[in-house]
């Protein structure tokens, strides 16, 4: 919906408008419709607006409520804001807008930090109440929020590059973040990032900051993955899932003052969104979008054969976008520019190119991210579940990109340290509130790993074009329900059985029973030709040699046989090194 930024000075000096300007310039693509600043002595906020709810000037941000003495900047959407608005009116509050932004302001005044438990949606926001700065992030980190804290003050922004633009940031590489980057396929869980001087607010947390420099972080929500006291039958679980998912999809469609489309990949998840929307509304005016690339050898570059079947069934207003493969590599640097953190998912540039075209038609789309993590759709879940040993022994061999020993071979000795990733994963899996091993894995995936892989990737690549992507499979009420479902029910039919059961009445069997697909990117899948040349040039560049991050023997080994060294999840280890180096050259150098 927007890009937000701000600063609270600890040294009693006034916030400078130029500092906010520098951050807003980077954030401008996230909110091309309007911009604003609010500064009061040692605190200041900046906002770039993508107008989706209350398109009038009354929705302008930063939003200041003179009567309550509160100022807010907000990025996201609150899907239950109409109900909260009614409740607050009954408590005596008067509203000057019809925005969900103002509802957050009033809710904070009415309930303080407890307001977070009442918000249903995706959000990152900051409130100044005259005494302290209050910053918060939604339960699954759908909306990003980075910060940089020094002795002089506290700055925050929707993207990491915006904080770099403001200056006064330690840009040295964080060894913990680096370990996660190369072990968890570029997932660096909060609060860490790849840089020592920048952190991110963890999902389901808020931070309070006083002008004296006192900073406190607190969790406000935790996912429980345990069976309910009252056991449900399989059919009852499926029916409950159907109702919760239908409610989520409907709220993600109706809470907007602009049209809402669907990114229709042709997979089960996005196709099911269309089918569920058809249960509640006329979908002949529903805008759907599919993207495809050129085939390479026997590798198909699109899934149009499946998305076409869904369109034929529901007669949506469909847009089929064909992107030539020669655009993929030439536009890759643009995608890297819009990455808040280095993202190795090869579909990042695909989402970037897709969002460019979709944003010409709509401002908001629904997307299927989260379904695989919530309902156990990936191929590695049953493999982990069948394994023996400790929780870490069962997880790591099927997920980690590198062993700790290989990590030590990858980077130079300046970045050697403990096996930080194994320590973190062991801690997350050992946390209370999960019945079985797969409950632990899915809870960690949906609350931690998904945040900094598909969710962040989709946010960054769509918001680069002022396009808001909504993810109904991560509606927190749906996820809380799904976390209680027995793992064996989710794993049935090679995973996602509840969704497949719901889809039987809504979609063609060929879409439901097809092998799981991934965003087809043949041009980037095969490490050869121009793509290989790009990687060679990046890793042999003067900047890369001077940085001294990688051990050259390891780089040369990968370059000698680029298609031989793949991760457990079929990612190119050579691409991992290249993307990180390219990102550092773009954002840090």
Secondary structure as GFF3:
##gff-version 3
##sequence-region A 1 589
A	DSSP	beta_strand	2	9	.	.	.	ID=ss1
A	DSSP	alpha_helix	17	27	.	.	.	ID=ss2
A	DSSP	three_ten_helix	28	30	.	.	.	ID=ss3
A	DSSP	beta_strand	34	40	.	.	.	ID=ss4
A	DSSP	beta_strand	43	49	.	.	.	ID=ss5
A	DSSP	three_ten_helix	57	59	.	.	.	ID=ss6
A	DSSP	beta_strand	63	65	.	.	.	ID=ss7
A	DSSP	beta_strand	70	78	.	.	.	ID=ss8
A	DSSP	alpha_helix	81	90	.	.	.	ID=ss9
A	DSSP	alpha_helix	100	111	.	.	.	ID=ss10
A	DSSP	three_ten_helix	112	118	.	.	.	ID=ss11
A	DSSP	beta_strand	121	128	.	.	.	ID=ss12
A	DSSP	beta_strand	132	137	.	.	.	ID=ss13
A	DSSP	beta_strand	146	149	.	.	.	ID=ss14
A	DSSP	beta_strand	153	157	.	.	.	ID=ss15
A	DSSP	alpha_helix	160	166	.	.	.	ID=ss16
A	DSSP	alpha_helix	175	183	.	.	.	ID=ss17
A	DSSP	beta_strand	199	200	.	.	.	ID=ss18
A	DSSP	beta_strand	205	210	.	.	.	ID=ss19
A	DSSP	beta_strand	215	219	.	.	.	ID=ss20
A	DSSP	alpha_helix	234	254	.	.	.	ID=ss21
A	DSSP	beta_strand	260	263	.	.	.	ID=ss22
A	DSSP	alpha_helix	268	280	.	.	.	ID=ss23
A	DSSP	three_ten_helix	283	285	.	.	.	ID=ss24
A	DSSP	beta_strand	287	293	.	.	.	ID=ss25
A	DSSP	alpha_helix	304	314	.	.	.	ID=ss26
A	DSSP	beta_strand	317	323	.	.	.	ID=ss27
A	DSSP	alpha_helix	325	337	.	.	.	ID=ss28
A	DSSP	alpha_helix	348	358	.	.	.	ID=ss29
A	DSSP	beta_strand	364	366	.	.	.	ID=ss30
A	DSSP	alpha_helix	371	375	.	.	.	ID=ss31
A	DSSP	alpha_helix	379	386	.	.	.	ID=ss32
A	DSSP	alpha_helix	391	399	.	.	.	ID=ss33
A	DSSP	alpha_helix	404	410	.	.	.	ID=ss34
A	DSSP	three_ten_helix	413	415	.	.	.	ID=ss35
A	DSSP	alpha_helix	420	430	.	.	.	ID=ss36
A	DSSP	alpha_helix	437	444	.	.	.	ID=ss37
A	DSSP	pi_helix	445	449	.	.	.	ID=ss38
A	DSSP	three_ten_helix	450	452	.	.	.	ID=ss39
A	DSSP	alpha_helix	454	463	.	.	.	ID=ss40
A	DSSP	beta_strand	468	470	.	.	.	ID=ss41
A	DSSP	three_ten_helix	472	474	.	.	.	ID=ss42
A	DSSP	alpha_helix	476	482	.	.	.	ID=ss43
A	DSSP	alpha_helix	487	491	.	.	.	ID=ss44
A	DSSP	three_ten_helix	492	494	.	.	.	ID=ss45
A	DSSP	alpha_helix	497	503	.	.	.	ID=ss46
A	DSSP	alpha_helix	509	512	.	.	.	ID=ss47
A	DSSP	alpha_helix	522	525	.	.	.	ID=ss48
A	DSSP	alpha_helix	529	539	.	.	.	ID=ss49
A	DSSP	alpha_helix	542	547	.	.	.	ID=ss50
A	DSSP	alpha_helix	552	560	.	.	.	ID=ss51
A	DSSP	alpha_helix	573	587	.	.	.	ID=ss52
###
